[in-house]
Structures are given as structure tokens and as C-alpha cells.
Amino acid sequence: MQSNHHDITIIGAGVSSIFLAYTLMKHNEHVSIHMIDLGKELSERTCGLDEGGICTCEGVCSKYIGFAGLGKSEGKFNYTNDFGGGLGRKIGEQNTLALMREVDNILCEFGGDSIPPYSTKNEKLSSRGADAGLKVLSTEVRHLGTRLAGDIFEKLYEVLKYRVTFSFKTRVETISKKGDTFHLKSTSGQFTTEKLVIGTGMSGSKWLKEQVASLGLFPGKTRLDMGIRVEMKGDQLQSILQDTFETKLQIERDSFSATTYCMNPQGRIIRKHQHGLVMPDGQNAREEDTPSANLNFSLFVPRYFQSHDEAMKYAGDVIGGINQGRGRIVVQRWQDFKFHRLTESLEGNLIGPSLHAECGNVRGEVPAVYGMAFIEFLGSLENLIGEPIHPDTLLYGLDAKFHEPILPTDENFETDISNLFLIGDCSGETHSLSQAAASGVYLGEYFVQ
């Protein structure tokens, strides 16, 4: 019979929670761990979106919610403090890098070493980038791809389930604290715990806001990254990618900063569904048997809003306006974008689109800051590569990366309520798989100590 009381309960079964539970399990054979998730176990997570169709899920979408969370997407682990969150500022940069090495060791224990890591560090390129007005951000990368990431997290689940009590397809309806014990009322019954860790990621933002408010905690500012996704000739950036698989570039101006995100040589653009919005997303070349002839990436401009609701409304107004209630994504040729012309057809375009999108006027449909950032970035990029960007380059509107509002926590991720912790992206401190996983390892080691 399942016990209703545990030493530690973790709400959310995403990457941060998995690495927390695994760290606890390795170092403390007596601790009782309960993990609750609204979604399904990994083997049951199937959705029509996985095959390029429409969502076929009843209730929550299994593409994004369930065991491993977004870890089963493309499994890209960037080991760096240059981007992906502020974990280094919170717990120290060297400590963060050491924790990310432990994350990689764990991935390799379960088969991650079948994909060799690569580095994007290039001193000569950094110097050339500075001359062109661009900062080159570097990282060590282990890019697992969707299939291998799924295999690894399935193996982790098989190990965890012998020590962790899982409650899938379970919604926690209320959280209260009486004395030193947390009381959880859920659709699967009532549970109690001494320590409560919330790791619900971005998908649990509305739920988290409601729960912490009932406990007397209120979040602060919320970051939202949005920007144009570009698809260009596969060899257009050969001069800067010849020594690395991916390069992340950043441009800074008084009124904005912008950073490339999810660069995919020989990859494709696919549809991403989040928060009721449809956006252009990048797919790694390894996900298809035949690589494409193109390269794609997004150029994200971060903005900060006073509340999560304000950020989500802004994204809904902009991207929802483009979608027009029918999942529409708009595409425009670079030459037309520059000269404020509507793109009417892509017939005969040198760069064949990998995503079926509606021809139109990206520049006219996105807020001015994203267009301005893109124009200035491509100008600096042309200086860096020493040639003009091909006029048939395609621009898609509009991609976004959502972040959780920041709730105050101490250096150990503990809130103002004793023994209530927030880890991963829902803490507002991490924005990447690697930093989310590292926060889980960090908290696990803290509990063991």
C-alpha cells in the first residue's frame, strides 16, 4: 500500500526534478521521495504534434507535459554561464560549471556518450566578431537529439521507479502548511511531506502563481524573449561555422540586446505549440534521415514585464495576432523585408522553405523593435562573414521563449516559507536544460548534506 507521507515531495517530473531525485537516491538510501506530475510517464507521452499533425491529447498536451518535460524535445545540453539562465550568479560560476559536468556524467551513464560533445569556443572568431560589433558566446554542447534523449530519460525512469513513488496524471489542487508539515490535496488523494520542492517548469506557470499566492508568496518581474526565425542558405555562415557546429552571437545597443538561439545547420523549421500559440521552431538535422540544404536560427530580443500576466498578454497579442486563430505563421523574403514589400510568392526562391507558412509582411506584423534588431544584427553579421546575406533568405514570424516570473529564494532555492523550494525554470533562475538539471543536482546535494 502506498504511503501518503514522504520526507520529500517533488511537484513536477521535468529535468530539474529528475536530477534532484537521482542525486538524492544515489546518496541517501533511506530518504522517501514522492514525485507528482500532471502528465503521463514517458512511454505514454504521444501526441499528433510529434508527427507534424495536430494535438491529439485529451486534457494536457503530452508533447510538453509528463515525465522528462521538455527534456525529451531535442535534448540539447549547453554547459555554459554565457547564456541559459542566471544560475552562475546565484551559486557561483565555477560551482555551476562543476554541477553541469555532473549532469553530463549522469547523461553519459545512461547512454549520452554515444553522441560526442562539441565546443563552440573560437578565440579568432571572437576577435573578428568584436570587430564587427558582435559578441561571440561559447559553450560546451552535448546535443542528444529527440530519440536518444527519450531513451536516456526512459532508462532514468526505470532506475528511479524502484526508489521514488510516482503519481502521474495527478493535479495538486491545494497546498497548505500546518506546523512543520505540508499538506497536499490532489486528484489522487491527500499527501503530506516534510520538504516540498516545486519544479513545474514553464508549463505550470498559472498553477504555480495560484498556489504560491495562497501561501503568501508573490512573484516579481517576468522575462519574455521574442524574435524572428531565419532560414538561409546552408553555406551562408560557413566561414564562422567551419570549426564549430553552432555559434551563438549577440548584439547590444542602447535600446535592445539580441542573441541568436537554436542554430540548426542542415536542420528544418517546424511548428511549436505553446500556451495556445503557434510559432516557428528549429529542428536538428539528426531528427530526419535526410538533412536539409538550409540553416536556421532565431534572433531573440528579451523584454521584462511587471508581471507574468502582462508578459503572456503581450505574447498573445503579437503572436496570436499573427496566428489569426488558425495556426498561421507568416514568412517574408529578406529582400522584401528590407524594402517594406509584401512577399506574395516563394515560387522560384533559391532557398526552399522547410516549413509551409503564409507569404506576407513579417516586418509589418511584428513590433518595430524585433525588426530593427534583426536589420542591425544582419548588418553586423554581413561584416563578420564578409558577404551580403542572400536576398532570398526567409524570415518567419514570430518565435518566442517563455520564462517564469522570479520568486525570491535564497542561495539554496528555499523560499520565505521554510522547507518550500523552487528549482529549474519555475524558479526564474534557469532557462536551459543544463542549468535546470544542475539546479536539481545542487539541491539534492544540499539535502544530503
PyMOL commands that set and color helices and strands:
alter all, ss='L'
color gray80, all
select helices_A, chain A and resi 15-27+42-44+48-51+69-72+87-91+93-109+112-114+123-131+145-160+202-214+238-241+285-287+308-323+334-338+362-365+368-385+424-427+433-448
alter helices_A, ss='H'
color red, helices_A
select strands_A, chain A and resi 5-11+33-36+76-79+118-119+135-137+140-143+164-167+172-178+181-186+189-198+222-233+248-252+257-265+268-274+277-283+294-305+330-333+358-359+394-402+420-422
alter strands_A, ss='S'
color yellow, strands_A
deselect
rebuild
show_as cartoon
